[in-house]
Amino acid sequence: MKWILFDKDGTLIHFDRSWMKIGLQLVDDFMIQYESAIGDVTEAYKRLGIVNNEIQQGTVMASGSLDEIINAFDNLAGQDVSSWAQQRSQTLVDQRVPENVWVEGVDQTVKALHQQGYKLGIVTSDTKKGVEQFLTDTNMHKYFDVVISTEANAVEKPNPEVLKPLFDNYDVDSIDVMIVGDTANDIKTGKNAQLGLSVAVLTGVDIKETFTEADYILPTANQVLDILN
């Protein structure tokens, strides 16, 4: 391996509770906006994976892409709600105050990998603003050679095109790239892009049973060093 790409939330840092707050608020707003079309609101919350005002692991609201969430909304409302959902989601994201708390030891793992000569990158569904805040708050700019965000690069995981900024700007073969993430979409990104290794970690929003395509399933990103060594 020459390159290691990390998801951010749930992989490098503990899944940011501010994202959960956004998800819950988006669903609440959806229920109000389309109440007459939804019918049984209590059942609708359950179908989206929300129980007792908590987003459950392995559900569309926990780890689905925005497109997948909108598709779930469409099914519940019986109509196309994409325009409303995209606008409301962007407003909530713009208002978000991020929380950046490292998964224990992962900051040191990143520094060790950098010292050993690996090229490192971030591939996140966060906005460009959000990932810049993370890098500034943690003083980690110098450790990451490429940063890819959904908003800035206009493609979502698991579409392999999300990795275009890496392959367009660096001379690297896909077989020499590892991706590390906490969702099935992270793993699917690696498989769709034919990366050398797709590694799942259990520090985020998806459960072990969803990682059927992962080459390795690790407790945390710290164990990446064991794989490489």
N, C-alpha and C positions, 0 to 999 in steps of 0.2 A: 504494500500500500504506500502511496505517495501523498494522497489527499484524504483528509477526514472531514466530512461535513456533518455538522450538528444541527438538529432542531434546537430551538431556544427554550420555550416554555415547556416544562415537564421533563426536559433533558439536561440542559445546562443549569437552569434555575427551577426551583419549585414552581409548579404551575401557578401562574399569577392569578390570585383571587379576583383581580379586577376584570379578567376575562370571564370568569364565572358570573360576576355581577352584570356584565354586558349581556351575556347569554340569557340570564334570567329576565333582565329588563326587556330585551328584544322579544322574548316569548310573551311576557305580560302585555307589551304594547300590541303584539300581534293578536292576542286574544281579545283585546278591547276593540281593535280596528275591524276585526272580521267576526265578531261575536255572533252576529245573526247567521252567518254561513257555517260556523263551526259546529254548532249544536251543543253536545255534551263537553263543556270546557274541562271538567275534571278528567275525563277520559283522554282529551286532547293533550293535557299536560303529561299524562302517563305515557302516551304514545311518543312524545318528544323526549322522554327520559327524565322528567322532572317529578320528584316525589318529595313531599314535605319541604318544598322550596329549595331543594338541593338537586343539582345535575348529577345523574348517576353515571358511573364509569361505563365505557363501551357503548354509549348511546350517541345518536346523531348530534345532540347539543354538546356533548363532551368532546368529541373528536372529529365530527364531520366538517367538511369544507363548507363554505358559505353556499355554494351551489347545492350541496346535499341538504343543507338546512332549508333552503328555499324550496327545494323539491318536496320536503316533508310538509312545509307550510302550504304549498299548493294542494297537496293531497288532502290536508285537513280542511282547507277552505273551499275546495272544489273549483278553484280558479287560479289564474296567474297572478301571484302577488309579488313577483320578482322586483318590479320597479320600487314598490313601497319598501320591501325588505332591504334592498340594497342601499337605498337612501337612509333609512332609519339605522341600519347597521353602521354605515359610515359616520353618521352623526354621533352615535354612541362611542365608536372607536376614537373619534377626534376629541371627545371629552374625557377619555380614559386617563386616570392617574396610575401609571405602572408601579408594580411592586417587584423589586429585583432581589430575590434571596437565593443564593447558590444552593444547589443540591450539595450536601456535605462532601467536601474534598474535590469537587469537580473543577473548581478554579485551579487547584494545584495540578490536577491531571492535565488540563489544557496547557499549562505552563511547561509541564514535563514533556508533552508531545511536541510542543514548539521547540523546546531545547534539543530534542532528539532529531529535529530536522523535518518533521512532517509539516506539510502545508495544511492549514486549517480554514474552514469556512463555516458560515451560519446560513441555513436555509430555513426561513421562518414565515409563518402566516401573519406575523405582526407587520405593522406598517413600518415604513422607513424611519419615521419619527420615533416609533417605539423602540426599534432596535438600536437606533443612535443613542437614545436615552439609556438603554441597558449598557452599551459599551462605554458611555461617559460615566455613568454612575459607578461602574465596576473598574474603570480605568484599564480596559482590556483591548482597546483598539489595535495595539501593535501585535496581538497574538492571532488575529484573524486576517487572512489574505484576501478573502472574498466574502461579501455579505449580500445575500439575496433575500428580498422581502416581497411578499405577494403584491402589496400595493405598488411598490416601485417598479416591479418587473412584470406586473399584469398577467401573471400565470399562477395558477394554484397547484399545489401538490394534490394528487399524485401524477399530474401531467409531467412527463419527463422534460418538456420544454422549459420547466421552471429552472433547470440547471444550465440553460443556454448561456447565461453570463459567465459561467465557469469555463465551458468548452470553447466559447468564442474568444476568450481573452487569455487562456492559458493553454500551453501545449501539454495536454494530459489525455491519456486513454481512459475510457470509462472503467476498464478492468482494474485500474490502479486507484480507484476511488471507493471509499467506505462511507456510508451514510448511517448516522446514529440518531434514533428518534423514539418517541414514546407513543406514537399512534400507528395504526395500520396504514394510514396514508403515507407516513414517512417511509415505511417498508415498501409499499407499492411504488413509491417514487423511485427507490433504488432498483427494484425489479424492472420497472418500465424503462428506466434509463440504462439497464444492463450494467449496473455498477458491480464492482468486484465483491463487495460485501454489504449486506443490509442488516443492521444490528438494532434490535429492540431493547429498550430499557423499561423497567417497571416503576419509574418514579413519576409517571404522569397520569394521563386520563384514560388510557386503554388498559384492558386486562390481558393476561397472558394468553388466553384462549383466542384472542383476535390476531395473534402474531403467527399465523400458520405459514407465512411465506418468509419469515425471518431466518437468516443463517445462524444467528445467535440471539438468545434472550438473556439479558444480563440484569442483575439487581439495580445497578447504576452505571453511569457512563465511566466511572472509575475503572471498571473491569476491562475497558477497551485496551488498556495497557497490557493486560494478561494475554489477550488475543494476539496482539501485535508481537509480543515477546515470545 
